[in-house]
């Protein structure tokens, strides 16, 4: 990115801090102070203070279940092969779909592929 906010190419910071070109600074700067010179100094101070902001990087890797793991979980819990899922009663289908949705590491798209049901039907279950 950049070493500081003033050197970041796509930031509007410079327009607020010194060179007004296209940004309407008259809305934001008065929030810092009524006097424009003081407002600019307070704006600079605010933007350069250390904070605990974090980048949008994911800190933890999201857990994912493979198709095989999901099939084995269903087989173990319900003694049911997902390939034969459509032949079960609507109540059983709803129960299994609810269980599948609660699995940490599965997605609606993956469950749709495994069960043959639409994402909408799985979501509503």
C-alpha positions as CSV (number, residue, x, y, z in Angstrom):
1,X,0.0,0.0,0.0
2,X,1.8,3.1,1.3
3,X,3.9,4.2,4.2
4,X,1.5,6.9,5.3
5,X,-1.9,8.2,4.3
6,X,-0.6,11.3,2.6
7,X,1.5,9.3,0.1
8,X,-1.3,6.9,-0.8
9,X,-2.2,7.6,-4.4
10,X,-6.0,7.0,-4.1
11,X,-6.6,8.8,-0.8
12,X,-8.4,12.1,-0.6
13,X,-6.4,13.0,2.5
14,X,-4.2,15.5,0.7
15,X,-7.3,17.4,-0.5
16,X,-8.5,17.7,3.1
17,X,-5.1,18.5,4.5
18,X,-3.8,21.0,1.9
19,X,-4.8,21.0,-1.8
20,X,-8.5,21.1,-2.5
21,X,-9.3,20.1,-6.1
22,X,-12.4,18.0,-6.5
23,X,-13.4,16.9,-3.0
24,X,-16.0,18.9,-1.2
25,X,-14.2,19.3,2.1
26,X,-16.7,21.8,3.5
27,X,-18.9,19.0,4.8
28,X,-16.3,17.0,6.7
29,X,-13.8,19.6,8.0
30,X,-16.4,21.6,10.1
31,X,-17.0,18.4,12.0
32,X,-13.5,18.9,13.5
33,X,-13.7,22.6,14.2
34,X,-15.6,25.7,13.0
35,X,-12.3,27.5,12.1
36,X,-10.9,26.0,8.9
37,X,-7.2,26.2,10.0
38,X,-8.0,24.4,13.3
39,X,-10.2,21.9,11.5
40,X,-7.4,20.9,9.1
41,X,-5.0,20.5,12.0
42,X,-7.5,18.4,13.9
43,X,-8.2,16.4,10.8
44,X,-4.5,15.6,10.2
45,X,-4.1,14.7,13.9
46,X,-7.1,12.4,13.8
47,X,-5.9,10.6,10.6
48,X,-2.3,10.1,11.9
49,X,-3.1,8.9,15.4
50,X,-2.2,5.2,16.0
51,X,-5.3,2.9,16.2
52,X,-6.1,-0.7,16.4
53,X,-7.6,-0.9,13.0
54,X,-6.9,-4.2,11.2
55,X,-6.6,-4.9,7.5
56,X,-9.3,-6.9,5.9
57,X,-7.1,-10.0,5.8
58,X,-8.7,-13.1,7.2
59,X,-7.0,-13.9,10.4
60,X,-8.3,-17.4,10.6
61,X,-8.6,-19.9,7.7
62,X,-12.2,-20.8,7.2
63,X,-12.9,-24.4,8.0
64,X,-14.2,-26.4,5.0
65,X,-15.7,-29.9,4.8
66,X,-15.1,-32.0,1.8
67,X,-18.0,-33.7,0.0
68,X,-16.8,-37.0,1.3
69,X,-16.7,-35.8,4.9
70,X,-20.3,-34.5,4.6
71,X,-21.5,-37.8,3.1
72,X,-19.8,-39.7,5.9
73,X,-21.4,-37.5,8.6
74,X,-24.9,-38.1,7.2
75,X,-24.2,-41.8,6.8
76,X,-23.0,-42.0,10.4
77,X,-25.9,-40.0,11.9
78,X,-28.8,-41.0,9.7
79,X,-27.6,-44.2,8.0
80,X,-28.5,-42.4,4.8
81,X,-26.7,-42.2,1.5
82,X,-27.1,-38.7,0.1
83,X,-27.5,-40.2,-3.4
84,X,-30.8,-41.7,-2.2
85,X,-31.9,-38.6,-0.3
86,X,-34.8,-37.8,-2.7
87,X,-36.5,-41.1,-1.8
88,X,-37.0,-40.1,1.8
89,X,-40.1,-38.5,3.4
90,X,-40.3,-34.7,3.4
91,X,-39.9,-34.7,7.2
92,X,-36.7,-36.7,7.0
93,X,-35.4,-34.5,4.2
94,X,-36.2,-31.4,6.3
95,X,-34.4,-32.8,9.4
96,X,-31.3,-33.8,7.4
97,X,-31.2,-30.5,5.5
98,X,-31.4,-28.6,8.8
99,X,-28.5,-30.7,10.1
100,X,-26.5,-30.1,7.0
101,X,-27.0,-26.3,7.2
102,X,-25.7,-26.3,10.8
103,X,-22.4,-28.0,9.8
104,X,-19.5,-25.7,10.2
105,X,-17.6,-25.8,7.0
106,X,-20.3,-26.5,4.5
107,X,-21.9,-24.1,2.0
108,X,-25.4,-24.0,0.5
109,X,-23.9,-24.4,-2.9
110,X,-22.0,-27.6,-1.8
111,X,-25.1,-28.9,-0.1
112,X,-27.2,-28.3,-3.2
113,X,-24.7,-30.2,-5.3
114,X,-24.7,-33.1,-2.8
115,X,-28.4,-33.4,-2.2
116,X,-29.8,-32.3,-5.6
117,X,-32.0,-29.7,-3.9
118,X,-32.0,-26.1,-4.9
119,X,-30.1,-23.6,-2.7
120,X,-33.5,-21.9,-2.0
121,X,-35.0,-25.2,-0.7
122,X,-32.0,-25.8,1.5
123,X,-32.1,-22.3,2.8
124,X,-35.8,-22.5,3.7
125,X,-35.4,-25.9,5.5
